[in-house]
Each structure stands twice: as structure tokens, then as C-alpha cells.
Amino acid sequence: MPKINKYIVAIGGGGFTHKSDRSLDDFLFKIIDKKKLNFGFLATASLDDAEKIKLFYKRFRKSNHLLSHFNLYTSKDGFKDWMQTKDIVYVGGGNTYRMIQFWKQNKLLKIFENAYERGVVLCGVSAGAICWFESILSNSKNRNLEETKGLGFIKNSCTPHTSSEPERLDIFKKKIKVGSLQPGFAIDDGVGLLFVNGKFEKVFSSRTNHSGYFISKSGIKNLEE
């Protein structure tokens, strides 16, 4: 039986919910060799924001793909079945800490884990990018940039928006240097990092001079170089 690859795409910022970075959205569809993808959207991090859901359908309605979304704040019933039909699940941005707590409290983590093991592409922007990592630098808990626990599908740390919020990168580097965060990935807006089987595989940038970076105690590495 062929090995099933496990995929995560972490997008630092932008994308269709910001009406930008069309090539970054298109990058997602090249990961799986399938012409008609079952593509789902979750807006949990923004409390199922109707405007973001509307932008999802507006951006992809002319594609060949099957589109759907799931409002978890309305009801959890049927979510497991919905996830089982998906090729790609895109998690929108918003409050990372609140989203992860909501998923935990409603015992949804196993559903995401099973999807990941089946080879569903789990992806997202901002909160939807960093939630998959072991630890994250986020201001979603009390507005201060501090470390918090992610889902742990990728055994590194992560922070988004490093091009638009440069202080994030400084704090991220300092926390890694002193050991309060493990080595990890910083992602600019308009940039997606592809991970296969938990390992970094490729960086895709839709904006000039924007990239992803790997930070360890020994320094910073531009992933495009």
C-alpha cells in the first residue's frame, strides 16, 4: 500500500480573505494531483465571520472545485462527515487562542488529526497557519506577543505577519534564543510554506522581497535562498 503523504500549508497573511495574492491561492491547488478538488473553508477563528465566508465563494466560484464551509459555532453536528469528504481544508484568520480552545472544548482535535493522517491538505492564513505547530507566538490571548501551545502536527514553533509587524520577528528570535520557544518558522504576508510529513518542503511567495524564515539559536535562514 503506497504511503500517504501528510500536508500542511502555512500562509503568513493576505490571501483571498484580504482580496489579494491570487497566485498564492492557486498554489494550493497544485499540491494534490486531482482536477476537481473538494475544498472546504472554516472561519472558526473569526467566529464564523459571514464576510470571510462570502469572500471564499466569491474568489473560487469560477473554479472547477467543489466548495463548502462549516459554521462550527452554529453546530458541530455533521462536522466529522464533512471533513471526511475534503481534499483541502482552509482555516481563516482571527483569534488563534480562542479557536484552539474552542476546538479542544468541543473535542474536535481528533477529527483534524484523522484528516491530516488521511492526506487532507490542512492549510490556512494567520491563525489558520500557526495553529498546526507545536508552539506559536501570538497576541491572541491577551494582546501581548507571547508563546502559546498549538496542535503539534509540526514539531516546531511559528509566527505570521513578520513583514507587516516586524516587532514579531524580533520577539520571536529573542524567545528562541533564550529557549522559551523552540526553533521555528516566521512567515511574511503573501507567503506560504508547504510542509510534507511534518518537514518543510517549499516556500511560495506572491510578493516581491517577502519570504519565510527558519530561526534557531544560531541565527536566521531565509527559506528562499
C-alpha positions in Angstrom: 0.0 0.0 0.0 1.5 3.4 -1.0 2.5 5.8 1.8 0.0 8.6 2.3 1.7 12.0 2.5 0.5 14.5 5.1 0.3 18.1 4.1 0.2 21.5 5.8 0.4 24.9 4.1 1.0 27.8 6.5 0.3 31.3 5.0 1.7 34.3 6.8 -1.1 36.8 5.8 -3.1 38.0 2.9 -4.9 35.6 0.5 -8.5 35.6 -0.6 -9.9 36.9 2.7 -7.9 40.1 2.1 -8.7 40.1 -1.7 -5.0 39.7 -2.6 -2.3 37.1 -3.5 -4.3 35.2 -6.1 -1.2 33.2 -7.1 -0.9 32.0 -3.5 -4.4 30.7 -3.5 -3.7 28.9 -6.8 -0.6 27.3 -5.3 -2.8 25.2 -3.0 -4.4 23.5 -6.0 -1.1 22.2 -7.3 -0.3 20.2 -4.2 -2.7 17.3 -4.9 -2.8 15.8 -8.5 -6.6 16.0 -8.9 -8.6 18.1 -11.3 -11.8 18.5 -9.2 -11.0 19.1 -5.5 -13.4 19.1 -2.6 -12.4 22.4 -1.0 -13.7 23.4 2.5 -13.4 26.6 4.5 -13.5 27.1 8.3 -13.9 30.6 9.7 -13.8 29.4 13.4 -11.0 31.9 14.3 -13.3 34.9 13.3 -16.4 33.4 15.0 -17.7 32.2 11.6 -17.5 35.7 10.1 -20.0 35.9 7.2 -17.9 38.3 5.2 -15.0 36.0 5.1 -17.2 33.1 4.1 -18.6 35.3 1.3 -15.1 36.1 0.1 -14.3 32.4 -0.1 -17.2 31.7 -2.5 -16.5 34.9 -4.5 -12.9 34.0 -5.0 -13.3 30.4 -6.0 -16.8 30.2 -7.6 -15.4 30.1 -11.1 -13.0 27.3 -10.3 -13.8 23.7 -11.1 -13.7 22.7 -7.4 -16.5 21.7 -5.0 -16.8 24.4 -2.4 -18.3 24.3 1.0 -17.9 25.8 4.5 -18.8 24.7 8.0 -20.0 27.0 10.7 -18.9 25.3 13.9 -20.3 28.0 16.2 -23.8 27.2 14.8 -23.5 23.4 15.3 -20.9 20.7 15.5 -23.3 18.0 14.1 -22.0 16.5 10.9 -18.6 18.1 11.1 -16.8 14.7 11.1 -18.6 13.6 8.0 -18.0 17.0 6.3 -14.2 16.7 7.0 -14.1 13.1 5.6 -15.1 14.3 2.1 -12.5 17.1 1.8 -9.2 17.3 -0.2 -8.3 20.7 1.2 -9.5 22.4 4.4 -8.6 26.1 4.6 -8.8 27.8 8.1 -9.2 31.5 8.0 -7.5 34.1 10.3 -8.7 35.6 13.6 -8.1 34.7 17.2 -5.8 31.7 17.4 -6.0 31.0 21.1 -9.8 31.2 21.1 -10.1 28.9 18.1 -7.8 26.2 19.5 -9.6 26.4 22.9 -13.0 26.0 21.1 -11.8 23.0 19.1 -10.4 21.4 22.3 -13.5 22.0 24.4 -15.7 20.5 21.7 -13.4 17.5 21.2 -12.7 18.2 17.6 -8.9 17.7 17.6 -9.2 14.0 16.7 -11.2 14.9 13.5 -8.4 17.3 12.4 -5.8 14.6 13.2 -7.6 11.9 11.3 -7.9 14.3 8.2 -4.2 15.0 8.4 -3.3 11.3 8.5 -5.6 10.7 5.5 -3.6 13.2 3.4 -6.1 16.1 3.5 -4.3 19.3 2.9 -4.7 21.4 6.1 -3.9 25.0 5.4 -4.8 28.5 6.4 -3.7 32.0 6.9 -2.5 33.7 10.1 -4.4 31.8 12.9 -5.1 29.1 10.4 -1.4 28.9 9.6 0.2 28.8 13.0 -2.4 26.5 14.8 -0.8 23.4 13.4 2.6 23.9 15.1 3.8 22.7 18.4 4.2 26.2 19.8 3.3 29.6 18.5 4.0 33.3 19.1 0.6 35.1 19.1 -1.1 38.1 20.6 -4.5 36.4 20.6 -4.6 35.6 24.3 -4.2 39.0 26.0 -2.9 41.2 23.1 0.7 40.7 24.1 3.0 38.7 21.9 3.6 35.6 23.9 4.1 31.9 23.4 1.1 29.5 23.5 0.5 25.9 22.6 -0.6 24.8 19.1 -1.9 21.4 17.9 1.6 19.9 17.4 1.3 18.4 13.9 4.6 20.2 13.1 7.2 19.9 15.9 8.4 23.5 15.6 7.3 27.0 16.5 5.7 29.5 14.2 4.6 33.2 13.9 2.9 35.0 11.0 2.8 38.6 9.7 6.6 39.2 10.0 6.6 41.7 7.1 3.8 43.9 8.3 4.6 43.5 12.1 8.5 43.5 12.2 8.5 43.5 16.0 7.1 39.9 15.9 10.3 38.7 14.3 12.5 40.4 17.0 10.5 38.9 19.8 10.3 35.5 18.1 14.1 35.5 17.7 14.7 36.5 21.3 12.4 33.9 22.7 14.0 31.2 20.6 17.5 32.3 21.7 16.6 32.1 25.4 14.8 28.8 24.9 11.2 29.8 25.8 10.2 28.9 22.2 11.7 26.0 20.2 13.3 26.8 16.8 10.7 27.6 14.2 9.3 29.4 11.2 8.5 33.1 10.7 6.3 33.9 7.7 5.8 37.1 5.8 2.4 38.2 4.4 1.7 36.8 1.0 3.9 33.8 1.6 3.0 30.1 2.0 5.2 27.4 3.4 4.5 23.8 2.4 5.2 21.0 4.9 5.1 17.4 3.9 5.1 14.7 6.6 6.0 17.4 9.2 9.0 18.6 7.3 9.5 21.9 5.5 9.4 21.3 1.7 8.9 24.5 -0.2 8.3 28.3 0.1 5.9 30.1 -2.3 5.8 33.9 -2.3 3.3 36.0 -4.2 5.0 39.3 -3.1 8.5 40.7 -4.0 11.0 40.5 -1.2 8.7 38.6 1.0 9.7 35.2 2.3 9.6 32.6 5.1 12.5 32.2 7.6 13.7 29.4 9.9 15.0 30.7 13.2 17.2 28.8 15.6 19.6 29.7 18.4 22.3 30.1 15.8 20.5 32.6 13.6 18.0 33.2 10.8 17.8 31.4 7.5 15.8 32.8 4.5 14.0 29.8 3.1 14.1 31.2 -0.4 17.9 31.1 -0.5 
